[in-house]
Amino acid sequence: MTNKKLVSIIVPCYNNESTIKETIYSILEQTYENIEVIIVNDGSKDNSESIINKITSENKSVSSILQENSGPSYSRNQGALAANGFYLVFIDADDVIYKNFI
């Protein structure tokens, strides 16, 4: 796996408690395994933060950023700044992706 380039997947999240878990698990089921997932919580006022914290504590390839609400573009930019990957992919917090998407 060391010869496969790291892919950073950035997921901006604002009040997505009903979808964020399914979105992240669809990302973690990718057939391409050299990924990092960065969830940017854009000041959610619902239960998104506790769901994100549970996911990050269970998966070493998932990290999160908590910020004040600044909008999805700013959130994507913050995720890109934190990314370590050779490639960047942006997935919305209400999307579910196929296993071979990456």
Backbone bond lengths (Angstrom), bond angles and torsions (degrees), N, CA, C in turn:
res aa  C-N    CA-C-N  psi(-1)  N-CA   C-N-CA  omega(-1)  CA-C   N-CA-C  phi
1 M - - - 1.436 - - 1.524 111.53 -
2 T 1.292 119.98 -17.42 1.457 121.23 -176.61 1.523 112.81 -63.84
3 N 1.327 118.06 -22.23 1.453 119.67 179.35 1.524 112.55 -85.68
4 K 1.305 118.60 -6.36 1.464 121.70 176.95 1.519 109.23 -87.72
5 K 1.325 116.29 132.04 1.456 121.09 -177.87 1.533 110.86 -72.78
6 L 1.328 114.78 142.23 1.462 121.45 179.06 1.528 110.27 -69.01
7 V 1.314 115.89 134.35 1.455 123.00 175.75 1.527 107.96 -111.72
8 S 1.318 117.16 124.58 1.464 122.44 176.94 1.520 108.42 -97.09
9 I 1.321 115.47 124.38 1.458 121.28 179.86 1.525 107.50 -110.58
10 I 1.314 115.89 119.64 1.459 121.97 -175.16 1.523 109.00 -107.88
11 V 1.338 114.71 129.25 1.463 121.09 -176.85 1.525 109.02 -125.75
12 P 1.346 118.07 101.14 1.462 119.26 173.24 1.532 109.39 -72.50
13 C 1.314 115.96 140.39 1.468 119.98 -175.59 1.522 109.57 -135.71
14 Y 1.322 115.70 125.72 1.463 120.80 172.03 1.521 108.08 -139.13
15 N 1.320 116.02 111.21 1.465 123.11 178.81 1.542 112.10 52.77
16 N 1.316 115.84 52.17 1.460 121.63 -179.89 1.522 112.28 -114.92
17 E 1.320 117.50 37.04 1.462 119.52 -177.27 1.527 112.94 -58.79
18 S 1.310 118.28 -27.54 1.467 119.99 -177.19 1.529 112.91 -81.85
19 T 1.340 118.32 -13.56 1.464 120.02 -175.22 1.523 115.34 -126.63
20 I 1.323 118.85 -20.33 1.467 120.97 -170.16 1.527 112.79 -61.28
21 K 1.299 118.27 -38.13 1.467 120.63 -178.49 1.529 110.78 -63.78
22 E 1.313 117.27 -47.97 1.464 120.92 179.58 1.534 110.91 -63.38
23 T 1.314 116.68 -38.23 1.461 120.73 177.93 1.525 110.96 -61.28
24 I 1.325 116.96 -50.56 1.464 120.69 -177.19 1.520 111.30 -65.01
25 Y 1.328 117.42 -41.19 1.466 118.69 179.35 1.522 111.84 -67.34
26 S 1.317 118.56 -30.37 1.469 119.27 174.87 1.530 110.30 -67.93
27 I 1.316 116.99 -31.41 1.466 120.83 176.63 1.529 110.05 -71.72
28 L 1.322 116.85 -43.03 1.462 120.68 -177.69 1.527 113.04 -68.53
29 E 1.315 117.78 -16.91 1.469 121.60 178.80 1.523 112.92 -89.15
30 Q 1.308 118.04 11.95 1.461 121.39 -179.09 1.528 111.89 -62.03
31 T 1.318 116.42 145.20 1.457 120.73 175.87 1.531 110.37 -72.50
32 Y 1.315 117.72 -28.22 1.459 122.62 173.73 1.519 106.47 -83.57
33 E 1.324 117.30 118.55 1.459 120.17 -168.91 1.526 115.76 -97.95
34 N 1.320 118.86 -15.47 1.456 119.86 -176.17 1.530 110.15 -85.88
35 I 1.336 114.07 72.89 1.468 120.57 -176.94 1.524 110.57 -128.31
36 E 1.305 114.31 157.02 1.462 121.50 165.83 1.524 106.08 -126.93
37 V 1.315 115.87 144.48 1.461 121.41 179.83 1.522 107.27 -116.78
38 I 1.309 115.69 127.22 1.468 121.41 177.75 1.524 107.53 -118.40
39 I 1.323 115.81 112.87 1.459 121.22 177.61 1.528 107.46 -96.29
40 V 1.312 116.62 124.88 1.464 120.73 179.26 1.526 107.49 -107.22
41 N 1.339 115.30 105.29 1.455 120.72 178.69 1.523 107.95 -81.91
42 D 1.312 115.30 110.58 1.457 122.82 -173.82 1.531 111.52 -89.97
43 G 1.328 115.89 53.77 1.455 120.92 176.84 1.511 114.72 71.87
44 S 1.317 116.77 35.98 1.470 120.82 -179.77 1.520 111.38 -55.64
45 K 1.315 115.51 142.38 1.463 121.48 179.06 1.520 111.84 -105.92
46 D 1.314 117.42 1.44 1.458 121.71 178.89 1.535 109.17 -102.20
47 N 1.296 118.34 -152.79 1.458 123.71 -175.90 1.533 112.62 -90.06
48 S 1.313 118.21 11.89 1.467 121.76 -177.32 1.528 112.41 -56.64
49 E 1.320 117.63 -43.17 1.465 120.90 -175.98 1.528 112.20 -60.49
50 S 1.317 118.31 -42.89 1.469 119.03 -179.92 1.530 111.03 -68.35
51 I 1.319 117.46 -34.80 1.466 120.67 176.07 1.525 109.78 -65.65
52 I 1.308 116.80 -44.66 1.465 121.77 178.45 1.526 110.46 -61.19
53 N 1.322 117.31 -44.93 1.470 120.93 179.59 1.520 111.59 -60.17
54 K 1.319 117.55 -40.83 1.469 121.21 178.63 1.527 110.18 -63.76
55 I 1.324 117.03 -44.62 1.463 121.04 -179.34 1.527 110.75 -64.40
56 T 1.331 117.59 -44.09 1.468 119.85 -178.75 1.530 111.48 -67.25
57 S 1.322 117.89 -31.80 1.471 119.74 179.02 1.528 111.91 -72.39
58 E 1.320 117.44 -22.74 1.468 121.72 -178.09 1.528 113.34 -95.90
59 N 1.338 118.56 -13.38 1.464 121.81 -173.16 1.516 110.37 -135.13
60 K 1.322 116.72 114.78 1.464 120.54 -177.28 1.525 113.00 -69.23
61 S 1.331 117.84 -18.16 1.463 120.17 179.96 1.530 112.79 -87.98
62 V 1.339 116.87 1.67 1.468 121.43 -178.87 1.532 109.04 -115.16
63 S 1.322 115.28 129.34 1.463 120.93 174.49 1.525 108.60 -129.56
64 S 1.310 115.07 169.28 1.466 117.76 -178.84 1.517 111.12 -140.03
65 I 1.310 113.61 157.03 1.456 123.25 174.55 1.520 106.21 -126.12
66 L 1.319 117.09 131.33 1.465 121.89 175.93 1.524 107.63 -109.36
67 Q 1.316 116.12 127.92 1.460 120.43 -179.98 1.519 109.63 -141.14
68 E 1.321 115.41 165.01 1.460 120.13 172.20 1.514 108.56 -68.44
69 N 1.315 116.85 153.92 1.456 121.16 -178.73 1.525 110.31 -59.37
70 S 1.343 114.10 120.35 1.463 121.01 -177.65 1.515 112.43 -136.80
71 G 1.314 117.47 -0.38 1.457 121.17 178.42 1.519 113.02 98.48
72 P 1.335 115.79 161.40 1.462 120.58 -174.96 1.524 114.30 -67.72
73 S 1.310 119.01 -35.08 1.467 120.48 179.76 1.522 111.20 -65.07
74 Y 1.313 116.04 -45.46 1.462 120.38 177.49 1.527 110.22 -62.59
75 S 1.324 116.72 -40.61 1.469 120.89 179.34 1.526 111.10 -62.39
76 R 1.315 116.66 -43.83 1.476 119.94 177.56 1.527 110.53 -61.85
77 N 1.313 116.95 -41.56 1.464 120.15 178.67 1.524 111.78 -63.54
78 Q 1.319 117.47 -40.87 1.464 120.55 178.22 1.528 110.98 -64.51
79 G 1.314 116.23 -40.36 1.458 120.11 176.03 1.509 111.48 -63.22
80 A 1.334 117.34 -40.89 1.462 121.59 179.09 1.527 111.05 -63.88
81 L 1.323 116.93 -38.13 1.465 120.42 177.97 1.526 112.06 -65.42
82 A 1.318 117.13 -32.16 1.465 121.63 -179.48 1.524 113.00 -85.64
83 A 1.308 117.20 -12.62 1.463 122.16 -173.55 1.528 112.44 -71.01
84 N 1.332 114.72 146.62 1.455 122.34 176.90 1.521 112.59 -111.42
85 G 1.308 117.06 -3.80 1.455 121.46 -172.46 1.512 114.73 -75.69
86 F 1.317 114.69 160.34 1.455 122.88 173.72 1.530 109.55 -75.33
87 Y 1.335 114.93 -33.28 1.462 122.31 178.03 1.524 109.19 -119.22
88 L 1.341 116.42 149.82 1.464 122.99 174.92 1.522 108.90 -115.75
89 V 1.325 115.31 137.90 1.460 121.98 174.91 1.523 106.84 -131.47
90 F 1.333 115.89 135.88 1.456 120.78 178.04 1.525 108.63 -111.02
91 I 1.327 115.41 126.49 1.461 122.52 178.81 1.525 106.89 -124.22
92 D 1.324 117.87 133.30 1.462 120.57 176.58 1.524 110.13 -76.35
93 A 1.329 115.77 154.43 1.460 122.02 -174.43 1.524 113.74 -72.31
94 D 1.321 117.68 -1.66 1.465 120.13 176.00 1.527 111.07 -118.04
95 D 1.339 116.71 16.29 1.465 121.70 178.50 1.527 110.65 -97.59
96 V 1.309 115.72 152.03 1.462 123.17 170.03 1.522 105.49 -126.13
97 I 1.332 115.71 130.50 1.466 119.19 -175.10 1.532 110.88 -111.67
98 Y 1.325 115.50 155.14 1.459 121.53 176.28 1.528 110.08 -68.85
99 K 1.325 116.61 154.83 1.451 122.71 -177.19 1.518 113.81 -60.90
100 N 1.316 118.07 -24.88 1.470 120.31 -179.29 1.529 111.24 -107.52
101 F 1.321 118.06 21.62 1.466 121.85 -179.66 1.522 110.93 -60.12
102 I 1.323 116.85 -44.63 1.465 121.17 179.31 1.519 107.66 -85.69
